[in-house]
Amino acid sequence: MTVKGDMVYAWTTSCDIHGECGGAVTALLQYALSSGMVDAVLAVCRGADLYDAKLELITDPAQMPKSAGSLHCGTLLSAKMVKKYLGGAREMKIAVPVKGCDAMAFYELAKRQQINLDNVILIGLNCGGTVSPMVAREMIADKYAVHPDAVFKEEIDKGQFIIEYTDEGGAHQHKGISIEVLEEGPEGYGRRQNCQRCKCKVPRQADLACGNWGVIGEKAGKATFVEVCSEKGAALLDAAVSAGAVAVCAPEPKGLEIRGKVESAMLKLGDKNRAHQFGELGEGRERLERIMRLSSRCIACRACIENCPICYCVECSTAKPHLVRPGQVPPDFMFHLIRFAHIADSCINCGQCQELCPMDIPNALFMHAQQVELEKMFGHRPGYDMTMPVLAFAEEMDERARLSATGSDMIFDNVFNE
């Protein structure tokens, strides 16, 4: 009987599952579906190629093996899809494999009553970061001297972005380059900027946190390191083991130490990248002017709003004509100020607002920089539990409207040190 805090090595017992690290995640999801614990699994599957990740709702357990394996060039975020297309999991039970930012998004939507977490099993996946698909293709052609279409597998391991590909003679080859080297260059290669700043590498908000960090000895590459993070996760793991769907053993003591060191190194790298990227924004008036200048490219397409997991209002304040004049391009800076005031305290640094901006405005950098300052001021860390955000303590409707001017001024006075 496992309990919250337990850690095990786990692997599938099925010959049909050929996942990475023993296929434990796929086996757990398949068992949750076949046993009736959930009605469906929302999984990331490969589309046309490894640069084309897609979300797929799987209801047939026999279809689960096709979701096995990781796609580091997939930059999808699942939580808003659950809210938008699956009714917030109010009428169905689902299991979802999640990165750190996915898990954070689920919590932020749940505390806004947009998702029913009671009906969701979150299987957390340790995440070293993701690479934008077009950047990945360009980077592989430029730095690896390999045609992107020849690559059939990629992974991030031991500080490298590693590709496996078929050479001109038909032989399988592999090549790895240090992520740090890739990201130091001026080309913008490597992981997305928000991933470089991320400090949620092991998503313990999920019910189980799974990955290959810390799996050593004879189980290296053949098992998944699983940390039990909730009673719900413990129940799933116990049931899967009892049914023979998954086998487990105790982790190597040295593996526990290695896992901790890997996570610590990733967190330190996140701090380093935050200091560098936030430093480039400047401080005080310099930061504000830089944000105004870069956001002047905005065409008001609203992709940042449509894809933000925190934005859920039916009637968006940025669409109100007395605040933002309709049809004006670029829009008044008030458009961005409203977004900052509404979202900055709850930004989870998922990067969607930047990844999907057609004008390449570093929206996620702006928002995350403000969130970090607000966290220092008020102590609120979004996406880790059900604690309400700072702005939730302001009264809604008329009271919020009355306070919006002074509230926004206060936030920006502190964030920009003015």
N, C-alpha and C positions, 0 to 999 in steps of 0.2 A: 504494500500500500504506500504510494508516494504522497508527499505533501509539498506545499509551497516551499521553495528553496532547495528541493532535491535536484541533483544533477546526475545524468546518466549518459552513457553511449547507447545509441539506438540505431537499428537497421531493419529494413524490410525482410520479411520471410518469403515474399512473392517473387517468383521467377519472371513475372510479367512487368515488374517495375525496374527500370534501369536508370534510376536517378543518381545524382551526385551524392557523394558521402553516404552511401548505403541506402538511399531512397527512403529514409524514415519519414520525411515530411509528406511525400506523396502517399505513403502507406497510411499515415495517420489521417490524412484528408479522405482517402478512399474508405477507410474504416468508418469515419464519422458519417459518411454518406450512406454506406451500405447498411450500417447498423440503425439508421433512422435518427441518429443524434442531430443531424441537419437535413434539410430538404435539398440543399444545393451547395456547391462549392464555387466561389468566384475566384478563378485562377488566371494567372498570366500564362499565355501560350504563345508559341512562335507563330508568326504569320508567314509572309512570303519568304523571309530569311531571318537571320539572327538580329537584324537591325529593325525588324518590324514586330514589336511586341503588341499583343492584343489581349484584352480581358474577355474571358469566356465563362459563361454560367454553365456549369456541368451538373447534370442531374443523374447521369448514368455512371455508377461506380467503375464500369469497365472502360470509361473514357478518361479516367484520372491519369493513367500513365503518360498521356500525351503532354501533360503539363509539367513533367519532371524536368529538372535542370534549371539553371539560372540564366537570366538574360540581362546582363549589365548594360546593354544598350536600349533597354526598355525603361522609359521615364514616366510610366503611367502612375496615376494615383487612384486607388480603388474606392476610398471612402465616399467621395462625392457621387460616384456611380451608384453606390448602394442607396444613397439618399435620393438621387434623382430618378433612377430607373427601377429600383427594387423596393420602393416604398419605405425606405429607412429600416428595413428588416422588421417591420411591425407585424406583418402577417406571415412571415416565413423565417425559418431558422437557416442560417448560412454559416459556412466556414470560409475564412479568407486568409491566405498567406500574405503577410505584411512586412514591409520594410519599416524602419523607425518612423519615417515621416507619415507613412500610411497609418500606423498605429496611433500617432499623435492626432491625425486628422479624425480618426474614428472617435477619439475622446472629445475633441472640440465640438464635433457635430452632436455627439451624445449629450453633452452638457447643455446644448441648445435645443434639446428634444427633437433632433432631426433624425437620429438613429437610435434604435432600441438595442443597446449592447447586451441585454439579457438573451437576445436571440442570435448573438454572433459569437463564434469561436474564432479568436485571432491566433494564428500560428506565426509567431515572429521569426524573421530571418535576419541573422547578423548581416550587416550591410557595410561594405567598404566604400560604397558610392556607385553612381551610375554615370554613363557617358551618353551624351546626346547622339542620336543615330547619325546625323550628317557629319558631326564632328568626328565620330568614330571612323566613318568611311574615309574622310580626308586624312585623318591621322594615320590610319593603317597604310594607305597608299604612300604617304609622305615619309613617315618615320620607319615603317617596317618594310617598305619597298615590296609590298604584296598587294595584289588586286583585291579590293574588299569583297568581291563576289567569290573569291577562292577560299575565304575563311568559313569554316563550318562550326567552330567553337571558340568561345572567348571566356576568360575568367580573370578575376583579380585575386592574386594570391602572393603572399610573402612580399608585399610592396611593389608588385609588378602587374602590369596589364599584359596578359599572355594570350596569344592567339594560336590556334591550330588551323592549318590550311593545307590545301592540296597544291603542290608545285606543278610546274609545266610538264614534268615527267609523270605525273599522276601519283607521286609519293606523298605521304602525309608528313608534314613538318610542323614544328612549333617554334615560336619566338616570343621572348618577353623583354619589355623595357620598363625600367623603374618609373613608377607613377610620378615620383618627385621630379625626375628629369623631364618627363613629358609636360608637367605643369609649370616648370620653371621658364619654359620658352615663351616667346611673345605671340605664338600662334593661337593660344587659347585651347590647347589640347589637354587631354586628361579628363578627369571627372568634372561634372558640372560645378560651377562655383558654389552653389548652395551645399553640395555634397562635401566639398572641401571644408566648409565651415561647420558641418554637422557634428554633433556630440551625442547623438543617439544611435550608437553603433550596435548595441545589443538591446533590442526592444522588449524590455521587461514589463512594459504596460500590457503586452500580449499575454495570452494564457500559457503559451509555451514559447521559449526563445531558443531557436535552433541555428546551428552553424557548424563549420568545420574547425573553428579555432579551438585548440586544446585536445584534439583527437590525435593521439600519438601511439607508437608501438604497432602491434599487429592489426589494430583497427584503423590505422591512418588511411584515409581515402575509402574506407569501407563502412564507416559509421558516422552518425551525426551526433554532435554534442547537444543535448537537450537540457535546458534549465526549466524547471516547473515554476511558473509565476503566479498561478491562481488555483483555486479549488477546481474550477472548471477544466483547467489544463491537466491537473492531476487525474481527474475522473476520465478524461479522454485517453491519457497514456495508460492508465491501469486497465481500462476496458480493452484497448487495442492489444496490450500484452496478453491479457487473459484469453482473448479470442485467437491468439497466435498470429495476428497480423504484423506485429512488431516484436523484435527481441531486444533485450537490453542487458547491459552489464555496468558495473561501477566504473567511473572514469579513472584513468591513471592519475595519481597525485601530482606527478610532474605536469600532466596535461592541464590540471586546474591552474597551476602556476603560470604556465605558458599562456593560457587563455586570458588570465588577468593582465599579463604583460602586454599582450597584443591590444587588448581594449584600452589599456592605459596609454600606449603609444599613439593609438588613433585619436584619443581625446586630446592629447598634447598637440598633435598635428592640427586638430580642429581649432584649438586656441591660437596656434601660430597663424593659421590662415585667417582667422577672424581679425587678429591684430593687424595683419597686413592689408586685408581688403577694406576693413573699416577705416584704417589709417589713410588709405588712398582717397577716401571720401572727404577727409579733412574734418575740421571741427567748427562749431559755431556757425557764423554767417557763411564761411567758406563752404561748409557742408550743404547748407540750405541752397546756396547759389548753384552749387554743382548739381544738386538734385533738380532744381528748376531748369537748368540748362539742358541736362540729359533728357528730362521728361518733356521738353518742348518738341520732341519728335513725335509725340503721341498723336494718333489719328482717331482716338476715341472709339476704337473698334470693340472695346469692352471685353476682350479676351482675358484680361487679367481678372476681371470680376467673374466672368462665366466659369472660369476654371479654378478659382480660389476655393479651397475646401471650407473656408470659414464664412464666405459670403453665401447667404441663403435667403435674404429678404426677397419677398415677392416684388415689392416696389422699392427699387434701389434709390437711395438719396442722390446718387450722382446723376439720376435721370430727371430730377426735379428742376424745371426751367428757372425757378427763382434762385437756384443755387449755381447751376451750370447751364449756360446758354446753349440750347440745342443747335446742332449743325455746325458749331464753331470748331475749326481744326487749325492749330491744336486747341484743345479745350482750355478753359481757364485753369490756372493752377489749383483752384478750389476743388476741381475734380479729384486731384491727387491728395489734397489735404483731407477731403472727406474719407477717402480710402484709408489713409494713414490713421485718422482719428478712430475709425470704426474697427480696424483690423490689427493695428500695430501691437496691441497688448496681447494678441492671441496668435500672432504669426508663428507657424511651425517650421518655417524655412524649407518648405517642400519644393520651392523653385518653379512651380507651375506658371506663375504670373510672368516670369522671365523666360522660361522655356518656350512659351507659346505666344510671346509678344512679337508681332511681325516687324516691329521697328527696332528690335534688339535693345530695348530699354532695360537696364539692370534693376527691374522692379523689386526682385527678391532681396537684392543687396540693400536697397533703401529700407524696405520694410523690416528686414531682419536686424539691421543696425539699430533701428528704433526700438524693436522688441527687446533687444539686449539691454538697452539703456533703461527701458521701463521695468525690466526685471530687476535691475539694480536698485531702482527707486522704490518699487512696491513689493518685490519678492515673489511675484507671480511667475511661475514657469509653465507655459502652456503645453498641453498635450501629454502630460504625465499622470494626471489623475482627474477627478471630477470637480476640482476646485474651480469656482467661477472666475472669469476674467475680471480685470480691474474695472472696466467700463460697465460691467453688469451691476455694479453697486450704485450707478446713477439711475434715477428713475426714468422710466420710458416716456415716450410721447412728448407732451408739453414740457415736462421738466427737463428732459434731455435736450429738447430744442432750445429751451431757455439757457441751458448751461453750455451749449455746443461751442459758442464763441469763446467764452472764458476757459472752458475745458481744453479746447484745441490750443489756445494760447499757452495754457499752463504746460501742456505736453511738449509743445515745440520749444517753449522757453527752456525747458530742462534738457530735451534731447539735443538741441542745437546749442546749448550753453549760452543762450542770449539773455 
